[in-house]
């Protein structure tokens, strides 16, 4: 069996890495076509294009679609083994179907482990270099979006509210700072407009009003301009979708904890990314199981049929993944559940196919 295990593992890895090589080559050609004008206009050095951008572009695009290409690779080479009656001979020779799964599952597990480690630790560092190059030479569009009705908690009993914020102007509208002690409002500072002072790293407040409550006495003050130091910067008012890609998982966990501590409830997109880094690599194991179970039965015109079925299942997985992510970020679906829904659905499909596979 060791010879058979090595044979299947070699077929698995050669087919997968060849598929990833073709994907990377095609993706690079398409990307160069789109960005060549930016490279020329911004006078990007050739060594930076190769080593800073494309050397980090390949793992980014590869890991994004790696589980799907694992699935397609297993479908392709296993259907060929089946078409050549090799699988039938193996099963007729006394090897059980579950024993046949061993080299497939071992390889899938090792690939999933590799993808997971890279996703959590190495890819964010690689993305930081790639995105830095894009911002400098490739006119990467600013994906920052302003928040409306933004809430912060900057202390145990201190809360900050801003109705709106304009990132381009570094200014906001209707700021309120409140302190609540023992269920009572003791301090309220409000301003019609705020402007970030880049020199002093403070907020310039226009048309402000301060009210303090000390027992039976209230004090009220008003003014036109003042500076106020807050543990909030313009970056806290906006989010950059590509910022997530540059954080290692420990950094992302800390960022999520900080945002929750500040009272920012809009952390679903970050939680989705956190759970996705584990769920996507794990899908490699499930998709491999489905691929083996569906291709070990010989049918007429089997290879073509299996490849079409594989492409359809891959598309279905991506669609379910996108829908569940939208429901998590825009709706009330828990991010953990949303990320793992595709694996749960395809896990059930895998179990059903394994039970129906020829033994």
Secondary structure as a PSIPRED ss2 file (coil, helix, strand):
# PSIPRED VFORMAT (PSIPRED V4.0)

   1 X C   1.000  0.000  0.000
   2 X H   0.000  1.000  0.000
   3 X H   0.000  1.000  0.000
   4 X H   0.000  1.000  0.000
   5 X H   0.000  1.000  0.000
   6 X H   0.000  1.000  0.000
   7 X H   0.000  1.000  0.000
   8 X H   0.000  1.000  0.000
   9 X H   0.000  1.000  0.000
  10 X H   0.000  1.000  0.000
  11 X H   0.000  1.000  0.000
  12 X H   0.000  1.000  0.000
  13 X H   0.000  1.000  0.000
  14 X H   0.000  1.000  0.000
  15 X H   0.000  1.000  0.000
  16 X H   0.000  1.000  0.000
  17 X H   0.000  1.000  0.000
  18 X H   0.000  1.000  0.000
  19 X H   0.000  1.000  0.000
  20 X H   0.000  1.000  0.000
  21 X H   0.000  1.000  0.000
  22 X H   0.000  1.000  0.000
  23 X H   0.000  1.000  0.000
  24 X H   0.000  1.000  0.000
  25 X H   0.000  1.000  0.000
  26 X H   0.000  1.000  0.000
  27 X H   0.000  1.000  0.000
  28 X H   0.000  1.000  0.000
  29 X H   0.000  1.000  0.000
  30 X H   0.000  1.000  0.000
  31 X H   0.000  1.000  0.000
  32 X H   0.000  1.000  0.000
  33 X H   0.000  1.000  0.000
  34 X H   0.000  1.000  0.000
  35 X H   0.000  1.000  0.000
  36 X H   0.000  1.000  0.000
  37 X H   0.000  1.000  0.000
  38 X H   0.000  1.000  0.000
  39 X H   0.000  1.000  0.000
  40 X H   0.000  1.000  0.000
  41 X H   0.000  1.000  0.000
  42 X C   1.000  0.000  0.000
  43 X C   1.000  0.000  0.000
  44 X C   1.000  0.000  0.000
  45 X C   1.000  0.000  0.000
  46 X H   0.000  1.000  0.000
  47 X H   0.000  1.000  0.000
  48 X H   0.000  1.000  0.000
  49 X H   0.000  1.000  0.000
  50 X H   0.000  1.000  0.000
  51 X H   0.000  1.000  0.000
  52 X H   0.000  1.000  0.000
  53 X H   0.000  1.000  0.000
  54 X H   0.000  1.000  0.000
  55 X H   0.000  1.000  0.000
  56 X H   0.000  1.000  0.000
  57 X H   0.000  1.000  0.000
  58 X H   0.000  1.000  0.000
  59 X H   0.000  1.000  0.000
  60 X H   0.000  1.000  0.000
  61 X H   0.000  1.000  0.000
  62 X H   0.000  1.000  0.000
  63 X H   0.000  1.000  0.000
  64 X H   0.000  1.000  0.000
  65 X H   0.000  1.000  0.000
  66 X H   0.000  1.000  0.000
  67 X H   0.000  1.000  0.000
  68 X H   0.000  1.000  0.000
  69 X H   0.000  1.000  0.000
  70 X H   0.000  1.000  0.000
  71 X H   0.000  1.000  0.000
  72 X H   0.000  1.000  0.000
  73 X H   0.000  1.000  0.000
  74 X H   0.000  1.000  0.000
  75 X H   0.000  1.000  0.000
  76 X H   0.000  1.000  0.000
  77 X H   0.000  1.000  0.000
  78 X H   0.000  1.000  0.000
  79 X H   0.000  1.000  0.000
  80 X H   0.000  1.000  0.000
  81 X H   0.000  1.000  0.000
  82 X H   0.000  1.000  0.000
  83 X H   0.000  1.000  0.000
  84 X C   1.000  0.000  0.000
  85 X C   1.000  0.000  0.000
  86 X H   0.000  1.000  0.000
  87 X H   0.000  1.000  0.000
  88 X H   0.000  1.000  0.000
  89 X H   0.000  1.000  0.000
  90 X H   0.000  1.000  0.000
  91 X H   0.000  1.000  0.000
  92 X H   0.000  1.000  0.000
  93 X C   1.000  0.000  0.000
  94 X C   1.000  0.000  0.000
  95 X C   1.000  0.000  0.000
  96 X C   1.000  0.000  0.000
  97 X H   0.000  1.000  0.000
  98 X H   0.000  1.000  0.000
  99 X H   0.000  1.000  0.000
 100 X H   0.000  1.000  0.000
 101 X H   0.000  1.000  0.000
 102 X H   0.000  1.000  0.000
 103 X H   0.000  1.000  0.000
 104 X H   0.000  1.000  0.000
 105 X H   0.000  1.000  0.000
 106 X H   0.000  1.000  0.000
 107 X H   0.000  1.000  0.000
 108 X H   0.000  1.000  0.000
 109 X H   0.000  1.000  0.000
 110 X H   0.000  1.000  0.000
 111 X H   0.000  1.000  0.000
 112 X H   0.000  1.000  0.000
 113 X H   0.000  1.000  0.000
 114 X H   0.000  1.000  0.000
 115 X H   0.000  1.000  0.000
 116 X H   0.000  1.000  0.000
 117 X H   0.000  1.000  0.000
 118 X H   0.000  1.000  0.000
 119 X H   0.000  1.000  0.000
 120 X H   0.000  1.000  0.000
 121 X H   0.000  1.000  0.000
 122 X H   0.000  1.000  0.000
 123 X H   0.000  1.000  0.000
 124 X H   0.000  1.000  0.000
 125 X H   0.000  1.000  0.000
 126 X H   0.000  1.000  0.000
 127 X H   0.000  1.000  0.000
 128 X H   0.000  1.000  0.000
 129 X H   0.000  1.000  0.000
 130 X H   0.000  1.000  0.000
 131 X H   0.000  1.000  0.000
 132 X H   0.000  1.000  0.000
 133 X H   0.000  1.000  0.000
 134 X H   0.000  1.000  0.000
 135 X H   0.000  1.000  0.000
 136 X H   0.000  1.000  0.000
 137 X H   0.000  1.000  0.000
 138 X C   1.000  0.000  0.000
 139 X C   1.000  0.000  0.000
 140 X C   1.000  0.000  0.000
 141 X C   1.000  0.000  0.000
 142 X C   1.000  0.000  0.000
 143 X C   1.000  0.000  0.000
 144 X E   0.000  0.000  1.000
 145 X E   0.000  0.000  1.000
 146 X E   0.000  0.000  1.000
 147 X C   1.000  0.000  0.000
 148 X E   0.000  0.000  1.000
 149 X E   0.000  0.000  1.000
 150 X E   0.000  0.000  1.000
 151 X E   0.000  0.000  1.000
 152 X E   0.000  0.000  1.000
 153 X E   0.000  0.000  1.000
 154 X C   1.000  0.000  0.000
 155 X C   1.000  0.000  0.000
 156 X C   1.000  0.000  0.000
 157 X C   1.000  0.000  0.000
 158 X E   0.000  0.000  1.000
 159 X E   0.000  0.000  1.000
 160 X E   0.000  0.000  1.000
 161 X E   0.000  0.000  1.000
 162 X E   0.000  0.000  1.000
 163 X E   0.000  0.000  1.000
 164 X E   0.000  0.000  1.000
 165 X E   0.000  0.000  1.000
 166 X E   0.000  0.000  1.000
 167 X C   1.000  0.000  0.000
 168 X C   1.000  0.000  0.000
 169 X C   1.000  0.000  0.000
 170 X C   1.000  0.000  0.000
 171 X E   0.000  0.000  1.000
 172 X E   0.000  0.000  1.000
 173 X E   0.000  0.000  1.000
 174 X E   0.000  0.000  1.000
 175 X E   0.000  0.000  1.000
 176 X E   0.000  0.000  1.000
 177 X E   0.000  0.000  1.000
 178 X E   0.000  0.000  1.000
 179 X E   0.000  0.000  1.000
 180 X E   0.000  0.000  1.000
 181 X E   0.000  0.000  1.000
 182 X C   1.000  0.000  0.000
 183 X C   1.000  0.000  0.000
 184 X E   0.000  0.000  1.000
 185 X E   0.000  0.000  1.000
 186 X E   0.000  0.000  1.000
 187 X E   0.000  0.000  1.000
 188 X E   0.000  0.000  1.000
 189 X E   0.000  0.000  1.000
 190 X E   0.000  0.000  1.000
 191 X E   0.000  0.000  1.000
 192 X E   0.000  0.000  1.000
 193 X E   0.000  0.000  1.000
 194 X E   0.000  0.000  1.000
 195 X E   0.000  0.000  1.000
 196 X E   0.000  0.000  1.000
 197 X E   0.000  0.000  1.000
 198 X C   1.000  0.000  0.000
 199 X C   1.000  0.000  0.000
 200 X C   1.000  0.000  0.000
 201 X C   1.000  0.000  0.000
 202 X E   0.000  0.000  1.000
 203 X E   0.000  0.000  1.000
 204 X E   0.000  0.000  1.000
 205 X E   0.000  0.000  1.000
 206 X E   0.000  0.000  1.000
 207 X E   0.000  0.000  1.000
 208 X E   0.000  0.000  1.000
 209 X E   0.000  0.000  1.000
 210 X E   0.000  0.000  1.000
 211 X E   0.000  0.000  1.000
 212 X E   0.000  0.000  1.000
 213 X E   0.000  0.000  1.000
 214 X E   0.000  0.000  1.000
 215 X C   1.000  0.000  0.000
 216 X C   1.000  0.000  0.000
 217 X E   0.000  0.000  1.000
 218 X E   0.000  0.000  1.000
 219 X E   0.000  0.000  1.000
 220 X E   0.000  0.000  1.000
 221 X E   0.000  0.000  1.000
 222 X E   0.000  0.000  1.000
 223 X E   0.000  0.000  1.000
 224 X E   0.000  0.000  1.000
 225 X E   0.000  0.000  1.000
 226 X E   0.000  0.000  1.000
 227 X E   0.000  0.000  1.000
 228 X E   0.000  0.000  1.000
 229 X C   1.000  0.000  0.000
 230 X C   1.000  0.000  0.000
 231 X C   1.000  0.000  0.000
 232 X C   1.000  0.000  0.000
 233 X C   1.000  0.000  0.000
 234 X H   0.000  1.000  0.000
 235 X H   0.000  1.000  0.000
 236 X H   0.000  1.000  0.000
 237 X H   0.000  1.000  0.000
 238 X E   0.000  0.000  1.000
 239 X E   0.000  0.000  1.000
 240 X E   0.000  0.000  1.000
 241 X C   1.000  0.000  0.000
 242 X C   1.000  0.000  0.000
 243 X C   1.000  0.000  0.000
 244 X H   0.000  1.000  0.000
 245 X H   0.000  1.000  0.000
 246 X H   0.000  1.000  0.000
 247 X C   1.000  0.000  0.000
 248 X C   1.000  0.000  0.000
 249 X H   0.000  1.000  0.000
 250 X H   0.000  1.000  0.000
 251 X H   0.000  1.000  0.000
 252 X H   0.000  1.000  0.000
 253 X H   0.000  1.000  0.000
 254 X H   0.000  1.000  0.000
 255 X H   0.000  1.000  0.000
 256 X H   0.000  1.000  0.000
 257 X H   0.000  1.000  0.000
 258 X H   0.000  1.000  0.000
 259 X H   0.000  1.000  0.000
 260 X H   0.000  1.000  0.000
 261 X H   0.000  1.000  0.000
 262 X C   1.000  0.000  0.000
 263 X C   1.000  0.000  0.000
 264 X C   1.000  0.000  0.000
 265 X C   1.000  0.000  0.000
 266 X C   1.000  0.000  0.000
 267 X C   1.000  0.000  0.000
 268 X H   0.000  1.000  0.000
 269 X H   0.000  1.000  0.000
 270 X H   0.000  1.000  0.000
 271 X H   0.000  1.000  0.000
 272 X H   0.000  1.000  0.000
 273 X H   0.000  1.000  0.000
 274 X H   0.000  1.000  0.000
 275 X H   0.000  1.000  0.000
 276 X H   0.000  1.000  0.000
 277 X H   0.000  1.000  0.000
 278 X H   0.000  1.000  0.000
 279 X H   0.000  1.000  0.000
 280 X H   0.000  1.000  0.000
 281 X H   0.000  1.000  0.000
 282 X H   0.000  1.000  0.000
 283 X H   0.000  1.000  0.000
 284 X H   0.000  1.000  0.000
 285 X H   0.000  1.000  0.000
 286 X H   0.000  1.000  0.000
 287 X H   0.000  1.000  0.000
 288 X H   0.000  1.000  0.000
 289 X H   0.000  1.000  0.000
 290 X H   0.000  1.000  0.000
 291 X H   0.000  1.000  0.000
 292 X H   0.000  1.000  0.000
 293 X H   0.000  1.000  0.000
 294 X H   0.000  1.000  0.000
 295 X H   0.000  1.000  0.000
 296 X C   1.000  0.000  0.000
 297 X C   1.000  0.000  0.000
 298 X C   1.000  0.000  0.000
 299 X C   1.000  0.000  0.000
 300 X C   1.000  0.000  0.000
 301 X C   1.000  0.000  0.000
 302 X H   0.000  1.000  0.000
 303 X H   0.000  1.000  0.000
 304 X H   0.000  1.000  0.000
 305 X H   0.000  1.000  0.000
 306 X H   0.000  1.000  0.000
 307 X H   0.000  1.000  0.000
 308 X H   0.000  1.000  0.000
 309 X H   0.000  1.000  0.000
 310 X H   0.000  1.000  0.000
 311 X H   0.000  1.000  0.000
 312 X H   0.000  1.000  0.000
 313 X H   0.000  1.000  0.000
 314 X H   0.000  1.000  0.000
 315 X H   0.000  1.000  0.000
 316 X H   0.000  1.000  0.000
 317 X H   0.000  1.000  0.000
 318 X H   0.000  1.000  0.000
 319 X H   0.000  1.000  0.000
 320 X H   0.000  1.000  0.000
 321 X H   0.000  1.000  0.000
 322 X H   0.000  1.000  0.000
 323 X H   0.000  1.000  0.000
 324 X H   0.000  1.000  0.000
 325 X H   0.000  1.000  0.000
 326 X H   0.000  1.000  0.000
 327 X H   0.000  1.000  0.000
 328 X H   0.000  1.000  0.000
 329 X H   0.000  1.000  0.000
 330 X H   0.000  1.000  0.000
 331 X C   1.000  0.000  0.000
 332 X C   1.000  0.000  0.000
 333 X C   1.000  0.000  0.000
 334 X C   1.000  0.000  0.000
 335 X H   0.000  1.000  0.000
 336 X H   0.000  1.000  0.000
 337 X H   0.000  1.000  0.000
 338 X H   0.000  1.000  0.000
 339 X H   0.000  1.000  0.000
 340 X H   0.000  1.000  0.000
 341 X H   0.000  1.000  0.000
 342 X H   0.000  1.000  0.000
 343 X H   0.000  1.000  0.000
 344 X H   0.000  1.000  0.000
 345 X H   0.000  1.000  0.000
 346 X H   0.000  1.000  0.000
 347 X H   0.000  1.000  0.000
 348 X H   0.000  1.000  0.000
 349 X H   0.000  1.000  0.000
 350 X H   0.000  1.000  0.000
 351 X H   0.000  1.000  0.000
 352 X H   0.000  1.000  0.000
 353 X H   0.000  1.000  0.000
 354 X H   0.000  1.000  0.000
 355 X H   0.000  1.000  0.000
 356 X H   0.000  1.000  0.000
 357 X C   1.000  0.000  0.000
 358 X C   1.000  0.000  0.000
 359 X C   1.000  0.000  0.000
